[in-house]
Amino acid sequence: MQQLFDSGLLGRVAERDEAALRELVERHSAWLLLELRRRSSDEDWR
């Protein structure tokens, strides 16, 4: 997939482009996981 800014990918996701969604998840999965762990009240995550 050609290099797009996140805003461009979000537009494509809104149009149901699964490849764009995969790209966003790959780009930001590490950050998302850290945020989920940080915000979770479940001690098993920590």
C-alpha distance matrix in Angstrom:
0.0 3.8 6.4 8.3 11.7 12.7 14.7 12.0 10.3 13.9 14.5 11.9 13.5 16.8 15.9 15.3 11.6 11.6 8.0 8.2 11.5 10.5 8.3 11.4 13.7 12.4 12.7 16.1 17.7 20.2 21.4 21.6 23.7 26.0 26.5 27.4 29.8 31.3 32.0 33.2 37.0 36.9 38.3 36.6 33.3 35.0
3.8 0.0 3.8 6.2 9.9 12.0 13.7 10.9 10.4 14.2 14.5 12.6 14.8 17.7 17.0 17.3 13.7 14.5 11.1 10.2 13.6 13.3 10.4 12.8 15.7 14.4 13.7 17.0 19.3 21.5 22.2 22.9 25.3 27.1 27.5 28.8 31.2 32.4 33.1 34.7 38.5 38.7 40.0 38.6 35.1 36.5
6.4 3.8 0.0 3.8 6.9 9.4 11.5 9.5 9.4 13.0 13.9 12.9 14.8 17.7 17.7 18.2 14.9 15.6 12.4 10.6 13.5 13.3 9.8 11.3 14.4 13.1 11.5 14.7 17.4 19.3 19.6 20.7 23.3 24.7 25.0 26.7 29.0 29.8 30.7 32.6 36.3 36.8 38.0 36.9 33.3 34.4
8.3 6.2 3.8 0.0 3.7 6.4 7.9 5.8 6.3 9.8 10.5 10.2 12.2 14.7 15.2 16.1 13.4 14.6 12.0 9.3 12.0 12.9 9.6 10.0 13.6 13.3 11.4 13.9 17.0 19.1 18.8 19.5 22.5 23.8 23.6 25.4 28.0 28.6 29.0 31.1 34.8 35.5 37.1 36.2 32.6 33.8
11.7 9.9 6.9 3.7 0.0 3.8 5.4 5.3 6.5 8.8 10.2 11.1 12.5 14.6 15.9 17.0 14.9 16.0 14.1 10.7 12.6 13.9 10.6 9.7 13.3 13.5 10.8 12.5 16.0 17.9 16.9 17.7 21.0 21.9 21.4 23.4 26.1 26.2 26.6 29.0 32.6 33.7 35.2 34.7 31.0 32.0
12.7 12.0 9.4 6.4 3.8 0.0 3.8 5.4 5.0 6.1 8.6 9.8 10.2 12.2 14.3 15.0 13.4 14.2 12.9 9.3 10.1 11.8 9.2 7.0 10.6 11.6 9.1 10.0 13.4 15.6 14.3 14.5 18.0 19.1 18.3 20.1 23.0 23.2 23.3 25.6 29.2 30.3 32.0 31.6 27.9 29.1
14.7 13.7 11.5 7.9 5.4 3.8 0.0 3.8 5.4 5.0 6.4 8.8 9.8 10.7 12.8 14.4 13.5 15.2 14.5 10.7 11.7 14.2 12.1 10.0 13.4 15.1 12.8 13.3 16.6 18.8 17.2 17.1 20.7 21.8 20.4 22.0 25.2 25.2 24.8 27.2 30.7 32.1 34.1 33.9 30.3 31.6
12.0 10.9 9.5 5.8 5.3 5.4 3.8 0.0 3.8 5.4 5.2 6.5 8.7 10.0 11.1 12.9 11.3 13.5 12.5 8.9 11.0 13.5 11.3 10.3 14.0 15.3 13.6 14.9 17.9 20.5 19.5 19.2 22.7 24.2 23.1 24.5 27.7 28.0 27.7 29.9 33.5 34.6 36.6 36.0 32.5 34.0
10.3 10.4 9.4 6.3 6.5 5.0 5.4 3.8 0.0 3.8 5.3 5.0 6.1 8.6 9.8 10.5 8.7 10.1 9.1 5.4 7.3 9.7 7.9 7.0 10.6 12.1 11.0 12.4 14.9 17.9 17.3 16.7 19.9 21.8 21.0 22.0 25.2 26.0 25.7 27.5 31.2 31.9 34.0 33.1 29.7 31.4
13.9 14.2 13.0 9.8 8.8 6.1 5.0 5.4 3.8 0.0 3.8 5.3 4.9 6.2 8.7 9.7 9.2 10.8 11.1 7.5 7.7 11.0 10.1 8.1 11.1 13.5 12.5 12.8 15.2 18.2 17.0 15.9 19.3 21.1 19.7 20.5 23.9 24.5 23.8 25.6 29.2 30.2 32.5 32.0 28.6 30.5
14.5 14.5 13.9 10.5 10.2 8.6 6.4 5.2 5.3 3.8 0.0 3.8 5.4 5.1 6.6 9.0 8.9 11.7 12.1 8.9 10.0 13.5 12.7 11.4 14.5 16.7 15.8 16.4 18.8 21.9 20.8 19.6 23.0 24.9 23.4 24.1 27.6 28.2 27.2 29.1 32.5 33.6 36.1 35.5 32.2 34.2
11.9 12.6 12.9 10.2 11.1 9.8 8.8 6.5 5.0 5.3 3.8 0.0 3.8 5.3 5.0 6.6 5.4 8.5 8.9 6.2 8.0 11.2 10.8 10.6 13.4 15.4 15.2 16.4 18.3 21.7 21.2 20.0 23.0 25.3 24.2 24.7 28.0 29.1 28.3 29.8 33.3 34.0 36.4 35.5 32.3 34.4
13.5 14.8 14.8 12.2 12.5 10.2 9.8 8.7 6.1 4.9 5.4 3.8 0.0 3.8 5.2 4.9 4.9 6.7 8.3 5.8 5.6 9.3 10.0 9.1 11.2 13.8 14.1 14.6 16.1 19.6 19.1 17.4 20.2 22.8 21.6 21.6 25.1 26.3 25.3 26.6 30.0 30.6 33.1 32.2 29.1 31.4
16.8 17.7 17.7 14.7 14.6 12.2 10.7 10.0 8.6 6.2 5.1 5.3 3.8 0.0 3.8 5.4 7.3 9.8 11.8 9.5 9.3 13.0 13.7 12.4 14.4 17.3 17.4 17.5 19.0 22.4 21.5 19.5 22.5 24.9 23.2 23.1 26.8 27.7 26.3 27.6 30.9 31.8 34.6 33.9 30.9 33.3
15.9 17.0 17.7 15.2 15.9 14.3 12.8 11.1 9.8 8.7 6.6 5.0 5.2 3.8 0.0 3.8 5.7 9.0 11.1 9.6 10.3 13.7 14.5 14.2 16.2 18.7 19.2 19.8 21.2 24.8 24.3 22.4 25.2 27.8 26.4 26.2 29.8 31.0 29.7 30.8 34.2 34.8 37.5 36.6 33.7 36.2
15.3 17.3 18.2 16.1 17.0 15.0 14.4 12.9 10.5 9.7 9.0 6.6 4.9 5.4 3.8 0.0 3.8 6.0 9.0 8.5 8.3 11.3 13.0 13.0 14.3 16.8 18.0 18.6 19.3 23.1 23.0 20.8 23.3 26.2 25.0 24.5 27.9 29.5 28.3 29.1 32.4 32.6 35.3 34.1 31.4 34.1
11.6 13.7 14.9 13.4 14.9 13.4 13.5 11.3 8.7 9.2 8.9 5.4 4.9 7.3 5.7 3.8 0.0 3.8 5.6 5.4 6.6 9.0 10.2 11.1 12.8 14.6 15.8 17.1 18.0 21.7 22.0 20.3 22.7 25.6 24.9 24.6 27.9 29.6 28.8 29.7 33.2 33.2 35.7 34.3 31.3 33.9
11.6 14.5 15.6 14.6 16.0 14.2 15.2 13.5 10.1 10.8 11.7 8.5 6.7 9.8 9.0 6.0 3.8 0.0 3.8 5.4 5.0 6.2 8.6 9.9 10.6 12.3 14.2 15.5 15.6 19.4 20.2 18.4 20.3 23.5 23.2 22.6 25.6 27.6 27.1 27.6 31.1 30.8 33.1 31.4 28.6 31.3
8.0 11.1 12.4 12.0 14.1 12.9 14.5 12.5 9.1 11.1 12.1 8.9 8.3 11.8 11.1 9.0 5.6 3.8 0.0 3.8 5.4 5.1 6.2 8.7 9.9 10.5 12.3 14.4 14.9 18.4 19.5 18.3 20.2 23.2 23.3 23.2 26.0 28.0 27.9 28.6 32.3 32.0 33.9 32.1 29.1 31.5
8.2 10.2 10.6 9.3 10.7 9.3 10.7 8.9 5.4 7.5 8.9 6.2 5.8 9.5 9.6 8.5 5.4 5.4 3.8 0.0 3.8 5.4 5.1 6.3 8.7 9.9 10.6 12.4 13.8 17.2 17.6 16.6 19.1 21.8 21.5 21.8 24.8 26.3 26.2 27.3 31.0 31.1 33.1 31.7 28.5 30.6
11.5 13.6 13.5 12.0 12.6 10.1 11.7 11.0 7.3 7.7 10.0 8.0 5.6 9.3 10.3 8.3 6.6 5.0 5.4 3.8 0.0 3.8 5.4 5.2 6.2 8.6 9.9 10.7 11.4 15.1 15.5 13.8 16.2 19.1 18.6 18.5 21.6 23.3 23.0 23.9 27.5 27.6 29.7 28.3 25.2 27.5
10.5 13.3 13.3 12.9 13.9 11.8 14.2 13.5 9.7 11.0 13.5 11.2 9.3 13.0 13.7 11.3 9.0 6.2 5.1 5.4 3.8 0.0 3.8 5.5 5.1 6.1 8.6 10.0 10.0 13.5 14.8 13.5 15.2 18.3 18.6 18.5 21.1 23.2 23.3 23.9 27.6 27.2 29.0 27.3 24.2 26.5
8.3 10.4 9.8 9.6 10.6 9.2 12.1 11.3 7.9 10.1 12.7 10.8 10.0 13.7 14.5 13.0 10.2 8.6 6.2 5.1 5.4 3.8 0.0 3.8 5.5 5.1 6.1 8.6 9.8 12.9 14.0 13.6 15.7 18.2 18.6 19.2 21.7 23.4 23.9 25.0 28.7 28.6 30.2 28.7 25.3 27.1
11.4 12.8 11.3 10.0 9.7 7.0 10.0 10.3 7.0 8.1 11.4 10.6 9.1 12.4 14.2 13.0 11.1 9.9 8.7 6.3 5.2 5.5 3.8 0.0 3.8 5.5 5.1 6.1 8.0 11.2 11.4 10.7 13.5 15.7 15.6 16.4 19.2 20.5 20.7 22.1 25.9 26.2 27.9 26.8 23.3 25.0
13.7 15.7 14.4 13.6 13.3 10.6 13.4 14.0 10.6 11.1 14.5 13.4 11.2 14.4 16.2 14.3 12.8 10.6 9.9 8.7 6.2 5.1 5.5 3.8 0.0 3.8 5.5 5.3 5.2 8.9 9.8 8.5 10.5 13.3 13.6 13.8 16.4 18.2 18.6 19.6 23.3 23.2 24.8 23.4 20.1 22.0
12.4 14.4 13.1 13.3 13.5 11.6 15.1 15.3 12.1 13.5 16.7 15.4 13.8 17.3 18.7 16.8 14.6 12.3 10.5 9.9 8.6 6.1 5.1 5.5 3.8 0.0 3.8 5.6 5.5 8.2 10.1 10.1 11.5 13.9 15.1 15.7 17.6 19.5 20.6 21.5 25.2 24.8 26.0 24.3 20.9 22.6
12.7 13.7 11.5 11.4 10.8 9.1 12.8 13.6 11.0 12.5 15.8 15.2 14.1 17.4 19.2 18.0 15.8 14.2 12.3 10.6 9.9 8.6 6.1 5.1 5.5 3.8 0.0 3.8 6.1 7.9 8.8 9.7 11.9 13.5 14.3 15.8 17.8 19.0 20.1 21.7 25.4 25.6 26.6 25.4 21.8 22.9
16.1 17.0 14.7 13.9 12.5 10.0 13.3 14.9 12.4 12.8 16.4 16.4 14.6 17.5 19.8 18.6 17.1 15.5 14.4 12.4 10.7 10.0 8.6 6.1 5.3 5.6 3.8 0.0 3.8 5.6 5.4 6.1 8.7 10.1 10.6 12.2 14.3 15.4 16.4 18.1 21.8 22.2 23.3 22.4 18.7 19.9
17.7 19.3 17.4 17.0 16.0 13.4 16.6 17.9 14.9 15.2 18.8 18.3 16.1 19.0 21.2 19.3 18.0 15.6 14.9 13.8 11.4 10.0 9.8 8.0 5.2 5.5 6.1 3.8 0.0 3.8 5.5 5.0 6.1 8.6 9.8 10.4 12.2 14.1 15.3 16.2 19.9 19.7 20.8 19.4 15.9 17.4
20.2 21.5 19.3 19.1 17.9 15.6 18.8 20.5 17.9 18.2 21.9 21.7 19.6 22.4 24.8 23.1 21.7 19.4 18.4 17.2 15.1 13.5 12.9 11.2 8.9 8.2 7.9 5.6 3.8 0.0 3.8 5.5 5.3 6.3 8.7 10.0 10.8 12.3 14.4 15.5 19.0 18.8 19.3 18.1 14.4 15.2
21.4 22.2 19.6 18.8 16.9 14.3 17.2 19.5 17.3 17.0 20.8 21.2 19.1 21.5 24.3 23.0 22.0 20.2 19.5 17.6 15.5 14.8 14.0 11.4 9.8 10.1 8.8 5.4 5.5 3.8 0.0 3.8 5.5 5.1 6.2 8.6 9.9 10.4 12.2 14.1 17.6 18.2 19.0 18.5 14.7 15.2
21.6 22.9 20.7 19.5 17.7 14.5 17.1 19.2 16.7 15.9 19.6 20.0 17.4 19.5 22.4 20.8 20.3 18.4 18.3 16.6 13.8 13.5 13.6 10.7 8.5 10.1 9.7 6.1 5.0 5.5 3.8 0.0 3.8 5.5 5.1 6.1 8.6 9.8 10.5 12.0 15.7 16.2 17.6 17.1 13.4 14.7
23.7 25.3 23.3 22.5 21.0 18.0 20.7 22.7 19.9 19.3 23.0 23.0 20.2 22.5 25.2 23.3 22.7 20.3 20.2 19.1 16.2 15.2 15.7 13.5 10.5 11.5 11.9 8.7 6.1 5.3 5.5 3.8 0.0 3.8 5.4 5.1 6.2 8.5 10.0 10.5 14.0 13.8 14.8 13.8 10.1 11.6
26.0 27.1 24.7 23.8 21.9 19.1 21.8 24.2 21.8 21.1 24.9 25.3 22.8 24.9 27.8 26.2 25.6 23.5 23.2 21.8 19.1 18.3 18.2 15.7 13.3 13.9 13.5 10.1 8.6 6.3 5.1 5.5 3.8 0.0 3.8 5.5 5.1 6.0 8.6 9.9 13.2 13.5 13.9 13.7 9.8 10.1
26.5 27.5 25.0 23.6 21.4 18.3 20.4 23.1 21.0 19.7 23.4 24.2 21.6 23.2 26.4 25.0 24.9 23.2 23.3 21.5 18.6 18.6 18.6 15.6 13.6 15.1 14.3 10.6 9.8 8.7 6.2 5.1 5.4 3.8 0.0 3.8 5.4 5.0 6.0 8.3 11.8 13.1 14.2 14.7 11.0 11.6
27.4 28.8 26.7 25.4 23.4 20.1 22.0 24.5 22.0 20.5 24.1 24.7 21.6 23.1 26.2 24.5 24.6 22.6 23.2 21.8 18.5 18.5 19.2 16.4 13.8 15.7 15.8 12.2 10.4 10.0 8.6 6.1 5.1 5.5 3.8 0.0 3.8 5.5 5.2 5.9 9.6 10.3 12.1 12.2 8.8 10.5
29.8 31.2 29.0 28.0 26.1 23.0 25.2 27.7 25.2 23.9 27.6 28.0 25.1 26.8 29.8 27.9 27.9 25.6 26.0 24.8 21.6 21.1 21.7 19.2 16.4 17.6 17.8 14.3 12.2 10.8 9.9 8.6 6.2 5.1 5.4 3.8 0.0 3.8 5.5 5.2 8.3 8.4 9.2 9.3 5.7 6.7
31.3 32.4 29.8 28.6 26.2 23.2 25.2 28.0 26.0 24.5 28.2 29.1 26.3 27.7 31.0 29.5 29.6 27.6 28.0 26.3 23.3 23.2 23.4 20.5 18.2 19.5 19.0 15.4 14.1 12.3 10.4 9.8 8.5 6.0 5.0 5.5 3.8 0.0 3.8 5.6 8.2 9.7 10.2 11.5 8.4 8.0
32.0 33.1 30.7 29.0 26.6 23.3 24.8 27.7 25.7 23.8 27.2 28.3 25.3 26.3 29.7 28.3 28.8 27.1 27.9 26.2 23.0 23.3 23.9 20.7 18.6 20.6 20.1 16.4 15.3 14.4 12.2 10.5 10.0 8.6 6.0 5.2 5.5 3.8 0.0 3.8 6.5 8.9 10.7 12.4 9.7 10.3
33.2 34.7 32.6 31.1 29.0 25.6 27.2 29.9 27.5 25.6 29.1 29.8 26.6 27.6 30.8 29.1 29.7 27.6 28.6 27.3 23.9 23.9 25.0 22.1 19.6 21.5 21.7 18.1 16.2 15.5 14.1 12.0 10.5 9.9 8.3 5.9 5.2 5.6 3.8 0.0 3.8 5.3 7.7 9.2 7.2 8.6
37.0 38.5 36.3 34.8 32.6 29.2 30.7 33.5 31.2 29.2 32.5 33.3 30.0 30.9 34.2 32.4 33.2 31.1 32.3 31.0 27.5 27.6 28.7 25.9 23.3 25.2 25.4 21.8 19.9 19.0 17.6 15.7 14.0 13.2 11.8 9.6 8.3 8.2 6.5 3.8 0.0 3.8 6.1 8.8 8.3 9.1
36.9 38.7 36.8 35.5 33.7 30.3 32.1 34.6 31.9 30.2 33.6 34.0 30.6 31.8 34.8 32.6 33.2 30.8 32.0 31.1 27.6 27.2 28.6 26.2 23.2 24.8 25.6 22.2 19.7 18.8 18.2 16.2 13.8 13.5 13.1 10.3 8.4 9.7 8.9 5.3 3.8 0.0 3.8 5.5 6.0 7.7
38.3 40.0 38.0 37.1 35.2 32.0 34.1 36.6 34.0 32.5 36.1 36.4 33.1 34.6 37.5 35.3 35.7 33.1 33.9 33.1 29.7 29.0 30.2 27.9 24.8 26.0 26.6 23.3 20.8 19.3 19.0 17.6 14.8 13.9 14.2 12.1 9.2 10.2 10.7 7.7 6.1 3.8 0.0 3.8 5.3 5.4
36.6 38.6 36.9 36.2 34.7 31.6 33.9 36.0 33.1 32.0 35.5 35.5 32.2 33.9 36.6 34.1 34.3 31.4 32.1 31.7 28.3 27.3 28.7 26.8 23.4 24.3 25.4 22.4 19.4 18.1 18.5 17.1 13.8 13.7 14.7 12.2 9.3 11.5 12.4 9.2 8.8 5.5 3.8 0.0 3.8 5.5
33.3 35.1 33.3 32.6 31.0 27.9 30.3 32.5 29.7 28.6 32.2 32.3 29.1 30.9 33.7 31.4 31.3 28.6 29.1 28.5 25.2 24.2 25.3 23.3 20.1 20.9 21.8 18.7 15.9 14.4 14.7 13.4 10.1 9.8 11.0 8.8 5.7 8.4 9.7 7.2 8.3 6.0 5.3 3.8 0.0 3.8
35.0 36.5 34.4 33.8 32.0 29.1 31.6 34.0 31.4 30.5 34.2 34.4 31.4 33.3 36.2 34.1 33.9 31.3 31.5 30.6 27.5 26.5 27.1 25.0 22.0 22.6 22.9 19.9 17.4 15.2 15.2 14.7 11.6 10.1 11.6 10.5 6.7 8.0 10.3 8.6 9.1 7.7 5.4 5.5 3.8 0.0
